[in-house]
């Protein structure tokens, strides 16, 4: 089995990070990787809670997760998403930092 580890300098804009991540996943698959790992907070790195609130989505609506799931299926690869920053319904307003294993 060939494995690929993606290194990424994620910005605080998920819409800008997504094409980069998908490109790296495609490149890894093109080079024969069957299991591809992305870093923690693949979608957005920001310490500004107001900004996070404006760009994070709930798990079921997260465009990064949906796009990686679709690409993994299309390429027939496994992807371990180190984590994504996500909104929650937590009463104190905390965000989730959740990992995903996609087949």
Protein Blocks (a to p, Z undefined) as FASTA:
>chain_A
ZZddddddddfbfklmmmmmmmmmmmmmmnopabdcddehklbccfbfklmmmmpccfkl
mmklmmmmmmmmmnopacddfbacdddfbfnlpacddddddZZ
